[in-house]
Amino acid sequence: MSSDGELYQTLQAYQRLVEIARDLASTLDLDALLKRIVQMAADLNNAEQASILLYEPKKKQLFFQASTDQANAAQLRGIIVPAESIAGWVALHRQPVIVTDVRQDNRFFRNIDQMVQFTTRSIVAVPMITQDKLIGVLEVINKRSDTFTALDQEVLMVLASQAAVAIENARLFHQSDLIAELVHELRTPLSSIATITYLLQRQGVAEAQRIALAQTVQTEVQRLNELSTSFLDLAHLESGRSQFHLEACDAAALLRDCCEITRASAAERELSLEIDAPDNLPPLTADHDKIKQVLLNLLSNAVKYNRPGGVIRLRVWQAADQMNFSVQDSGLGIPAGLTPRLFEKFFRANPNDPATPGTGLGLYITKKIIENHGGQISVESQENIGTCFQFFLPLTP
């Protein structure tokens, strides 16, 4: 029979869960939501750490997305755990588990402890499920006093159920918002294509006009392709499904590689590329492909908004424990009142200029990628002089 103390503890826990349910239901920002959930899990179970692993159904992978360990949160994000791990077992069987001594459990994934220099003694891990859909796994680590109990598991199960609904609602909210924005952005190129196809069917259209109209269709189709790619990137970043694969990167080699990719488009506009990339830089721990995406986007903008015969200067250098990059052009520059809006979704400084097409998502995605690495990006610009984007990344996130 339960003691009065245990009953009081149980009542308190459930009262707190009722308050938590209201709080989670009112949060639609996914990153903020995940941080709240892990903190609540740690507090409710008097645990040293808590973490959330999200499930990617297409790849059938479970990966870290949020942790109360803020010092290592960026390093943990995106790490895939094996199916035979404790969290993998919970996800596969959709059942909770209490491990009182991880040293006695062969499923324990020791790599994480080694990476963040932490010692895990015990774990409670529970599945996050809503409408029979696996969202991920919620786990708490090392009870501060005594050992984890069945009550701890039960409380965590209730929280996990609430968390699954809240995460799914946040994702659906962002998806509906993105779909509305996508439909709005699709209307212009689709309207252009519809008009052009009508004109092409008319009699008496000269051959030169037909060629010009066909080229416009090609431009609009390319824009639609860029839109779809950007929206996929954006959806993955904002839904928490974008995985970051950290590895040791040669920053100088990365910059030179991006320059070679951009060199042909720069040559078309008679632009010269100047690179300052020393060979003795320390390795940068980052997602190679995503940082390459950032640099290519900035370089593409430097080409697009430059003057014919202009210059693009690229630089990478180390300052203390961070790596700095800059991409500077000698282009038209940006009016001072517009620079604070450059990183907004769908913002374009020259939206009606056919010579500089774009989706208005590149810089927003760039900023997201850099911030997810624990870095920051800034811009300085002067009209008729040029623009300089500068961002830094910690050598080790």
Residue pairs with C-beta under 8 A, 6 or more apart in sequence:
2 10
6 151
9 151
10 151
13 44
13 151
13 155
14 155
14 158
16 44
17 44
17 155
17 158
17 159
17 162
20 40
20 159
20 162
21 162
23 36
24 33
24 36
24 37
24 162
24 163
24 165
24 166
25 165
25 166
25 169
27 33
27 36
27 166
27 170
28 169
28 170
28 173
28 174
29 170
30 167
30 170
30 171
30 174
30 238
30 239
30 240
31 66
31 240
33 166
33 167
33 170
34 52
34 65
34 66
34 167
34 240
35 66
37 52
37 66
37 138
37 159
37 163
37 166
37 167
38 50
38 51
38 52
38 66
38 67
38 68
38 138
39 50
39 68
40 159
41 47
41 50
41 138
41 139
41 140
41 156
41 159
42 48
42 49
42 50
42 68
42 140
44 155
44 156
44 159
45 124
45 140
45 143
45 148
45 152
45 155
45 156
46 143
46 144
46 145
47 124
47 140
47 141
47 142
47 143
47 144
48 141
48 142
48 143
48 144
49 67
49 68
49 69
49 118
49 140
49 141
49 142
50 67
50 68
50 138
50 139
50 140
50 141
51 64
51 66
51 67
51 68
51 69
51 76
51 138
51 139
51 141
52 64
52 65
52 66
52 67
52 128
52 136
52 137
52 138
52 139
52 163
53 62
53 63
53 64
53 65
53 81
53 87
53 91
53 136
53 137
53 139
54 62
54 63
54 65
54 135
54 136
54 167
54 240
54 241
55 61
55 62
55 91
55 134
55 135
55 136
55 137
56 62
56 63
56 241
56 243
57 134
61 80
61 243
62 80
62 81
62 83
62 87
62 88
62 91
62 136
62 137
63 78
63 79
63 80
63 81
63 243
64 76
64 77
64 78
64 79
64 81
64 112
65 77
65 78
65 136
65 240
66 73
66 77
67 73
67 76
69 76
69 116
69 118
71 116
72 115
72 116
72 118
74 372
74 373
74 374
74 397
75 115
75 116
75 246
75 396
75 397
76 112
76 115
76 116
77 244
77 372
78 242
78 243
78 244
78 245
78 246
78 287
79 112
79 115
80 243
81 87
81 88
81 109
81 112
82 88
82 109
83 89
83 91
83 92
84 107
85 107
85 108
85 109
86 97
86 99
86 102
86 105
86 107
86 108
86 109
86 123
86 125
86 139
87 109
87 125
87 137
87 139
88 107
89 97
89 107
90 96
90 97
90 125
90 126
90 127
90 137
90 139
91 127
91 134
91 136
91 137
94 127
94 129
94 134
95 127
96 124
96 125
96 126
96 127
96 153
96 156
96 157
97 123
97 124
97 125
97 126
98 122
98 123
98 124
98 148
98 150
98 152
98 153
99 105
99 107
99 108
99 122
99 123
99 124
99 125
100 122
100 147
100 148
101 121
101 122
102 108
102 120
102 121
102 122
102 123
108 120
108 123
112 118
112 120
113 119
113 120
120 141
120 142
121 141
121 142
122 141
122 142
122 143
122 147
122 148
123 139
123 140
123 141
123 148
124 139
124 140
124 148
124 152
124 153
124 156
125 137
125 138
125 139
126 137
126 138
126 139
126 153
126 156
126 157
126 160
127 134
127 136
127 137
127 138
127 160
128 134
128 135
128 136
128 137
128 138
128 160
128 161
128 163
128 164
128 167
129 135
129 160
129 161
129 164
130 161
130 164
130 165
130 168
131 168
133 164
133 168
135 163
135 164
135 167
135 168
136 164
136 167
138 156
138 159
138 160
138 163
140 148
140 152
140 156
143 152
167 240
171 239
171 240
174 235
174 238
174 239
175 235
175 239
178 231
178 234
178 235
178 238
181 345
181 346
182 227
182 231
185 227
185 346
185 359
186 224
186 227
189 220
189 221
189 223
189 224
189 227
190 224
192 216
192 217
192 220
193 217
193 220
193 221
196 213
196 216
196 217
196 220
197 217
199 205
199 213
200 210
200 213
200 214
205 213
219 357
222 357
223 357
223 359
226 358
226 359
227 359
227 361
230 359
230 361
230 362
230 365
231 361
233 242
233 361
233 365
234 345
234 361
234 364
234 365
235 241
236 242
237 365
237 368
237 369
237 372
238 368
242 372
244 287
244 290
244 372
244 373
245 287
245 288
245 289
246 285
246 286
246 287
246 397
247 285
247 286
247 287
247 288
248 283
248 284
248 285
249 283
249 284
249 285
249 286
249 288
249 291
250 281
250 283
250 284
251 277
251 281
251 284
251 316
251 323
251 325
252 277
252 278
252 279
252 281
252 316
254 288
254 291
254 292
254 295
255 275
255 277
255 295
255 314
255 316
255 325
256 275
256 277
257 292
258 292
258 295
258 296
258 299
259 273
259 275
259 299
259 314
261 296
261 299
262 273
262 296
262 299
262 300
262 303
263 273
265 300
265 303
266 272
266 273
266 303
266 312
269 303
269 306
269 308
269 309
269 310
270 308
270 309
271 303
271 306
271 308
271 309
271 310
271 311
271 312
272 310
272 311
272 312
273 312
273 314
274 311
274 312
274 313
274 314
275 314
275 315
276 313
276 314
276 315
276 316
276 317
277 314
277 315
277 316
278 316
278 317
281 316
281 317
281 318
281 323
282 318
282 395
283 395
284 291
284 323
284 393
284 395
285 395
285 396
285 397
286 373
286 393
286 397
287 369
287 373
290 369
290 373
291 369
291 373
291 393
293 365
293 366
293 369
294 366
294 369
294 370
294 391
295 325
295 327
297 362
297 363
297 365
297 366
298 327
298 366
298 389
299 312
299 314
299 327
300 362
301 329
301 362
301 363
301 389
302 312
302 327
302 328
302 329
302 331
302 387
303 312
304 356
304 358
305 329
305 331
305 332
305 356
305 387
306 312
306 329
306 330
306 331
306 332
306 386
307 330
307 331
307 332
310 329
310 330
310 331
310 386
311 329
311 330
312 327
312 328
312 329
312 330
313 326
313 327
313 328
313 329
314 325
314 326
314 327
314 328
315 324
315 325
315 326
315 328
316 323
316 324
316 325
316 326
317 323
317 324
318 324
318 395
319 392
321 394
321 395
321 396
322 375
322 392
322 393
322 394
322 395
323 392
323 393
323 394
323 395
324 390
324 391
324 392
325 390
325 391
325 392
325 393
326 388
326 389
326 390
327 388
327 389
327 390
328 386
328 387
328 388
328 389
329 386
329 387
329 388
330 385
330 386
331 386
331 387
332 383
332 384
333 381
333 382
333 383
333 384
333 385
333 386
333 387
334 342
334 349
334 379
334 381
334 383
334 387
335 349
335 383
336 381
336 383
338 349
339 379
339 380
339 381
341 347
342 349
342 363
342 379
343 363
343 364
343 366
343 367
343 377
344 364
345 360
345 361
345 364
346 359
346 360
346 361
346 364
347 360
347 363
347 364
348 358
348 360
350 356
351 360
366 377
367 377
370 376
370 377
370 391
370 393
373 393
373 394
373 397
374 393
374 394
374 397
375 391
375 392
375 393
375 394
376 391
376 392
377 389
377 390
377 391
378 389
378 390
378 391
379 387
379 388
379 389
379 390
380 387
380 388
380 390
381 387
381 388
